[in-house]
Amino acid sequence: MVLRIRVIPVLLLKSGNLIRSEAFRIHQAVGDPFHDVARYAEWDVDELIYLRIRSTEERYNARPDVKNRRPMSDLEILNEVARRTLVPLTWGGGLRRFDDAAQTIYNGADKVYFNTLCHLSPEEVTKTSNHYGRQAVVGGIDVMREGEGPPRIWTHSGTKPLSYNLADYSRLLQQIGVGEILVQSITNDGNAQGFDLRSIETVAASVDVPVIALGGAGRPSHFVAAINAGASAVAAANYFHFVEDANSKIKTEMACHGIDVRRPN
Amino acid sequence: MQHRSLLGTAKPTVGIVAYGVGNIASLAYAVDRAGAKPVILTASDQLAKVDQILLPGVGAFGWAVRELRETGLWNAITEAAESGVPLLGICLGMQLLATSSDEGEAHQGLGLIPGCVTELKSQVIQARVPHMGWNQVEADEDERFFDVLDGTDMYFAHSYVFHTATDDATQGWTRHGTARIPVVVRRKNVMGVQFHPEKSQSSGAKFLNRVFKGELWY
């Protein structure tokens, strides 16, 4: 009996709306932030991750059908989601200081997700890790792959490239106190062609902390490949949103390949 | 200090110790869902009013000890437990029950269940640390936890483990790499679980229900 492999739906939030994304650029609103929470609770998912996407618009941009309602703040959304979620909840995107993390945890998140901050102000990540324990800190690495060359890491929502190599940057994250690394493929984001397996392998081989893979899931077999590449958990946004019985399909495929997954009661 | 008997208590009051290191909202919801009344404990004088005490966890040992001592809750918890009030520690809360911990600079725990807290090392146990995710609990067949815990998956998120000084104090385990990790500890009215029952969906809810209804204690 070993620790189970985790399968995690990711929900992307932009200006209070649930969105889907492609290559970090195309953003389409797909529902209200709670749209999937009940469904995921019913499916008995292992965990949930909410990531806020930076909005370039100053004013709140709602879908036409929610035009007349007062927009909910992100913390209000977090509170509501936390109230309805009986599995661990990770929340992040745009967190810039220890205080942001503290507020996030106070409002119901179990773990905070830091991406740009790991590079921008690693001491804030370390402070969070020292205060809450590293198990409450998820560090994100967004990776873009151009052809056969080495992958490139991008921060600030995929707008600023870093010169680190992936192995070194992964080790740096572990060093500053990150408890899990979420490696996300910008290239494969939304393309349903499979995860960036080489990047997953590189990160998993460089660190001792668990690695979560995200970006590119299109078929149940993709999830199996991501685990075989070294991930301890697999995550997906679009796949869960658009595929019927997603959780069951993924876990059945994994079980068939001898991967230890938790089967819902 | 006398504590009210749990028998016949229509709606038991569960005091949740709030010490600034973690998320207690989900625990409060869990208590409520189990049919008990959650009370947030921030000061020592509030402990007299509760039927059970819940000592959470998310956070670092050192910070927790500091906060608990500063608010006076440290002594109040010890007194309440020693006078027989049921006390459940969750995750870090379970580790705080120990005699000592290696986390940060060495720290002294509440000492309610003798033993010490040490760090999991991935090279030693041949597995990734933190121990993060769903894992299966094996509970001792002779003990009261067997029915509700043995064979169930619960969510774990920790890098430190509590090894009790005596074998009989550990009543549940899980495996991670080569490590056999104590996950349920108990000594009289004091209990600790390493997993997060409030984050373990229906298996966790079932366990908490039994706890808050007064079962599993004696």
Boltz contact constraints between the chains, C-beta under 6 A:
constraints:
  - contact:
      token1: [A, 1]
      token2: [B, 136]
      max_distance: 6.0
  - contact:
      token1: [A, 1]
      token2: [B, 175]
      max_distance: 6.0
  - contact:
      token1: [A, 3]
      token2: [B, 133]
      max_distance: 6.0
  - contact:
      token1: [A, 3]
      token2: [B, 135]
      max_distance: 6.0
  - contact:
      token1: [A, 3]
      token2: [B, 176]
      max_distance: 6.0
  - contact:
      token1: [A, 4]
      token2: [B, 133]
      max_distance: 6.0
  - contact:
      token1: [A, 4]
      token2: [B, 134]
      max_distance: 6.0
  - contact:
      token1: [A, 6]
      token2: [B, 133]
      max_distance: 6.0
  - contact:
      token1: [A, 44]
      token2: [B, 201]
      max_distance: 6.0
  - contact:
      token1: [A, 86]
      token2: [B, 201]
      max_distance: 6.0
  - contact:
      token1: [A, 87]
      token2: [B, 199]
      max_distance: 6.0
  - contact:
      token1: [A, 87]
      token2: [B, 201]
      max_distance: 6.0
  - contact:
      token1: [A, 88]
      token2: [B, 155]
      max_distance: 6.0
  - contact:
      token1: [A, 88]
      token2: [B, 199]
      max_distance: 6.0
  - contact:
      token1: [A, 105]
      token2: [B, 23]
      max_distance: 6.0
  - contact:
      token1: [A, 108]
      token2: [B, 25]
      max_distance: 6.0
  - contact:
      token1: [A, 131]
      token2: [B, 63]
      max_distance: 6.0
  - contact:
      token1: [A, 132]
      token2: [B, 58]
      max_distance: 6.0
  - contact:
      token1: [A, 132]
      token2: [B, 59]
      max_distance: 6.0
  - contact:
      token1: [A, 133]
      token2: [B, 59]
      max_distance: 6.0
  - contact:
      token1: [A, 133]
      token2: [B, 60]
      max_distance: 6.0
  - contact:
      token1: [A, 135]
      token2: [B, 130]
      max_distance: 6.0
  - contact:
      token1: [A, 135]
      token2: [B, 157]
      max_distance: 6.0
  - contact:
      token1: [A, 135]
      token2: [B, 158]
      max_distance: 6.0
  - contact:
      token1: [A, 136]
      token2: [B, 58]
      max_distance: 6.0
  - contact:
      token1: [A, 179]
      token2: [B, 130]
      max_distance: 6.0
  - contact:
      token1: [A, 208]
      token2: [B, 122]
      max_distance: 6.0
  - contact:
      token1: [A, 208]
      token2: [B, 128]
      max_distance: 6.0
  - contact:
      token1: [A, 210]
      token2: [B, 128]
      max_distance: 6.0
  - contact:
      token1: [A, 210]
      token2: [B, 132]
      max_distance: 6.0
  - contact:
      token1: [A, 262]
      token2: [B, 134]
      max_distance: 6.0
  - contact:
      token1: [A, 262]
      token2: [B, 153]
      max_distance: 6.0
  - contact:
      token1: [A, 265]
      token2: [B, 202]
      max_distance: 6.0
